[in-house]
Each structure stands twice: as C-alpha cells, then as structure tokens.
Amino acid sequence: MSVTLITGASSGIGAALARHYAQPGANLILHGRDAPRLEAVAQACRDQGAHVETERLDVRDRPAIAAWLKNLDARRPIDLVIVNAAINGGDPGGDVETEAMAFETVDVNLVGALNVALPCATLMRARGNGQIALVSSLAAFAPLPDAPAYSGTKAALLAHGLALREKLKPHGVRINVVTPGYVKTAMGSEYQGWRPLEISAQDAAARIARGLARDRDIVAFPWILAAAARGAALLPESLRRLGMSGFKFKIRVGR
Ligand SMILES: NC(=O)c1ccc[n+]([C@@H]2O[C@H](COP(=O)([O-])OP(=O)(O)OC[C@H]3O[C@@H](n4cnc5c(N)ncnc54)[C@H](OP(=O)(O)O)[C@@H]3O)[C@@H](O)[C@H]2O)c1
C-alpha cells in the first residue's frame, strides 16, 4: 500500500491531487491548516476508498514539521511527498509588495517547502527509496513583475530541486519539480489579470500525477505556455520584459 503525503491539501491543486490519488489501498497523509476544508477533502478521499490521515501544521514551524515527518515515516515509510503548500504574495493595489509580505512569501513558499522536503529527503535517502515533488510555477522561468517574492521562491525551488535530483538519484530518491501555468483555484482567482490557457485543478492534478509516474525532472504544463516561458528566458532582457507586459495583474483581497 503506497503512502502519499500532500501538503496544502485543504484547497486547490493539493485537494485535487488528494482526490486523484484516493482509491482503495492508497494511504494518504493530507496536510493543511483550515480544519473544515481539510476534513471535507479527507472525507471525499475516504469515500473513494483511501485510508486517510490528516495533519494541521504551519509549514513555517520547522521543529514541529520535522518531528511530525520523523514520526510519520517511522510508522509508515512515505513513498511520495508532494510539497505543494504556498501563498501568492503580491500587493493588492498592484504596488511593490511590502517587506513583510515578501518575507512571509519566502518563509512559506521556500523555507516552508524545504522544511518538508529536506527531512523527507534525509529519511528516504537512509532507506534508499522515495519520491519528492516540489510544486513550483512557470513563474520560475518567467518572473512576474507583480509578484517578485513569489517568482523568486518558485525559481529557487526549481534550482534547488533540479540540483538535488542529481545528487539523490544514486541513492534511490527521485526529485521532480512541477511548474504549472494558470490553474483555477482559490489562489488562482486572487490574480486579477490575463490568465491564458487556464485549466481546472482536476486537470492539473492528472497532469502532475502522470509526470510524477514517469519521473519527469520538470513537470511543466500547459506545454505552449511552458515553451513560451522557458524560451523567453533566452531572449534579450528588454524583449523578455516587453513580452511579460501582457501578464500584469492585481491581487484580489480576501477569498
Ligand atoms: N493556481 C495557480 O494558478 C498556480 C499556478 C502555478 C503554481 N501554483 C502552485 O500550486 C500550489 C497550490 O496552489 P493552489 O492554487 O492550489 O493554492 P490554494 O488553493 O490557495 O491552496 C494553497 C494551500 O497551501 C496551504 N498553505 C498556505 N500557507 C500555508 C502555511 N503557512 N502552512 C501550511 N499550509 C499552508 C493552504 O492551506 P489552508 O488553506 O488550510 O491554510 C492550502 O491548502 C502552490 O505551490 C502554488 O504556488 C498554482
């Protein structure tokens, strides 16, 4: 019985991934903070036949996260961890984000992600088996001027994940970086602007699961936007900036 841990499973892509993996024989560890939303996702997965445990922790709480993962892995070795929890940062007025918001984004999206991924990597390396997916974004390739901290955290996850993939491969640990385009979720709907080729969370979950099953180094979608974002990085900076001018947005306050 495979054991899959998903952070940020109380909403959006994480919730859709939980439902995607939920089937008889599956062991799901679902993490989030909002109790009613997390429990609703857990119940839906149990209804599909999965065995489900939930945990509510802030990913910024490194000691609590480390203790939880150690205990969990000792009881049931984790096969797959999807490090998905994040916030979008940005300024609601379209201004430069405040220092406080930028640091909070770094703390949750980058340090919080590593708080989960690195202890799992250590545990998996020790037993020579496991898979860790870091959910980044196409913003890692094409930074969004209206979300500098968000783009920076996602680029850092991409670089860290790809580098770690090489180092851990000989030890039986697979690392994958997931870079979605626009996905219809609570976070997605906070971005008020052009959202080309937006897909549903369910569709995103199916694409992620397919990429992880094939052990793709980068699971990027939709392919046209992914190709444009990756290609843009090769352009002279003035041209790249011009192309990005169509992707301006404002953050909507409140959900
Ligand atoms: N939606 C898009 O268009 C899009 C595009 C590219 C990449 N992504 C990435 O996909 C992932 C999921 O995004 P989403 O759109 O599904 O977002 P979402 O619906 O807003 O869900 C975010 C999840 O992260 C959890 N979370 C946030 N801060 C947390 C914290 N400090 N501690 C623990 N959990 C925390 C939330 O838990 P609670 O709600 O319970 O607090 C929630 O479950 C993120 O990494 C995001 O950057 C999204």
The ligand as an SDF file (V2000), in Angstrom:
LIG
                    3D

 48 52  0  0  0  0  0  0  0  0999 V2000
   -3.2910   28.2610   -9.0430 N   0  0  0  0  0  0  0  0  0  0  0  0
   -2.3530   28.5620   -9.9310 C   0  0  0  0  0  0  0  0  0  0  0  0
   -2.6340   29.2150  -10.9830 O   0  0  0  0  0  0  0  0  0  0  0  0
   -0.9400   28.0840   -9.7340 C   0  0  0  0  0  0  0  0  0  0  0  0
   -0.0210   28.2500  -10.7930 C   0  0  0  0  0  0  0  0  0  0  0  0
    1.2960   27.8140  -10.6260 C   0  0  0  0  0  0  0  0  0  0  0  0
    1.6940   27.2160   -9.4420 C   0  0  0  0  0  0  0  0  0  0  0  0
    0.7860   27.0740   -8.4280 N   0  0  0  0  0  0  0  0  0  0  0  0
    1.2620   26.4500   -7.1950 C   0  0  0  0  0  0  0  0  0  0  0  0
    0.4330   25.3410   -6.8690 O   0  0  0  0  0  0  0  0  0  0  0  0
    0.4160   25.1450   -5.4540 C   0  0  0  0  0  0  0  0  0  0  0  0
   -1.0100   25.0770   -4.9560 C   0  0  0  0  0  0  0  0  0  0  0  0
   -1.6620   26.3090   -5.2820 O   0  0  0  0  0  0  0  0  0  0  0  0
   -3.2510   26.4670   -5.2940 P   0  0  0  0  0  0  0  0  0  0  0  0
   -3.5680   27.3490   -6.4300 O   0  0  0  0  0  0  0  0  0  0  0  0
   -3.8910   25.1470   -5.1700 O   0  0  0  0  0  0  0  0  0  0  0  0
   -3.4320   27.3450   -3.9620 O   0  0  0  0  0  0  0  0  0  0  0  0
   -4.5700   27.3500   -2.8410 P   0  0  0  0  0  0  0  0  0  0  0  0
   -5.8550   26.8520   -3.3710 O   0  0  0  0  0  0  0  0  0  0  0  0
   -4.5240   28.7220   -2.2720 O   0  0  0  0  0  0  0  0  0  0  0  0
   -4.0160   26.3130   -1.7590 O   0  0  0  0  0  0  0  0  0  0  0  0
   -2.8590   26.6070   -1.0240 C   0  0  0  0  0  0  0  0  0  0  0  0
   -2.6740   25.5560    0.0510 C   0  0  0  0  0  0  0  0  0  0  0  0
   -1.4890   25.8750    0.7810 O   0  0  0  0  0  0  0  0  0  0  0  0
   -1.7880   25.8170    2.1740 C   0  0  0  0  0  0  0  0  0  0  0  0
   -0.9480   26.7630    2.9230 N   0  0  0  0  0  0  0  0  0  0  0  0
   -0.7230   28.0730    2.6510 C   0  0  0  0  0  0  0  0  0  0  0  0
    0.0660   28.6120    3.5740 N   0  0  0  0  0  0  0  0  0  0  0  0
    0.3680   27.6230    4.4570 C   0  0  0  0  0  0  0  0  0  0  0  0
    1.1500   27.5590    5.6450 C   0  0  0  0  0  0  0  0  0  0  0  0
    1.8120   28.6310    6.1140 N   0  0  0  0  0  0  0  0  0  0  0  0
    1.2380   26.3730    6.3090 N   0  0  0  0  0  0  0  0  0  0  0  0
    0.5760   25.2850    5.8430 C   0  0  0  0  0  0  0  0  0  0  0  0
   -0.1830   25.2860    4.7270 N   0  0  0  0  0  0  0  0  0  0  0  0
   -0.2820   26.4470    4.0480 C   0  0  0  0  0  0  0  0  0  0  0  0
   -3.2430   26.1850    2.2750 C   0  0  0  0  0  0  0  0  0  0  0  0
   -3.7520   25.6760    3.4980 O   0  0  0  0  0  0  0  0  0  0  0  0
   -5.0040   26.3620    4.2800 P   0  0  0  0  0  0  0  0  0  0  0  0
   -5.8930   26.9490    3.1980 O   0  0  0  0  0  0  0  0  0  0  0  0
   -5.6110   25.2270    5.0120 O   0  0  0  0  0  0  0  0  0  0  0  0
   -4.3960   27.4040    5.1420 O   0  0  0  0  0  0  0  0  0  0  0  0
   -3.8140   25.4910    1.0420 C   0  0  0  0  0  0  0  0  0  0  0  0
   -4.0950   24.1460    1.3360 O   0  0  0  0  0  0  0  0  0  0  0  0
    1.2200   26.3110   -4.8640 C   0  0  0  0  0  0  0  0  0  0  0  0
    2.5400   25.8940   -4.6240 O   0  0  0  0  0  0  0  0  0  0  0  0
    1.1930   27.3520   -5.9810 C   0  0  0  0  0  0  0  0  0  0  0  0
    2.2670   28.2500   -5.8970 O   0  0  0  0  0  0  0  0  0  0  0  0
   -0.5110   27.4870   -8.5420 C   0  0  0  0  0  0  0  0  0  0  0  0
  1  2  1  0
  2  3  2  0
  2  4  1  0
  4  5  1  0
  4 48  2  0
  5  6  2  0
  6  7  1  0
  7  8  2  0
  8  9  1  0
  8 48  1  0
  9 10  1  0
  9 46  1  0
 10 11  1  0
 11 12  1  0
 11 44  1  0
 12 13  1  0
 13 14  1  0
 14 15  2  0
 14 16  1  0
 14 17  1  0
 17 18  1  0
 18 19  2  0
 18 20  1  0
 18 21  1  0
 21 22  1  0
 22 23  1  0
 23 24  1  0
 23 42  1  0
 24 25  1  0
 25 26  1  0
 25 36  1  0
 26 27  1  0
 26 35  1  0
 27 28  2  0
 28 29  1  0
 29 30  1  0
 29 35  2  0
 30 31  1  0
 30 32  2  0
 32 33  1  0
 33 34  2  0
 34 35  1  0
 36 37  1  0
 36 42  1  0
 37 38  1  0
 38 39  2  0
 38 40  1  0
 38 41  1  0
 42 43  1  0
 44 45  1  0
 44 46  1  0
 46 47  1  0
M  CHG  2   8   1  16  -1
M  END
$$$$
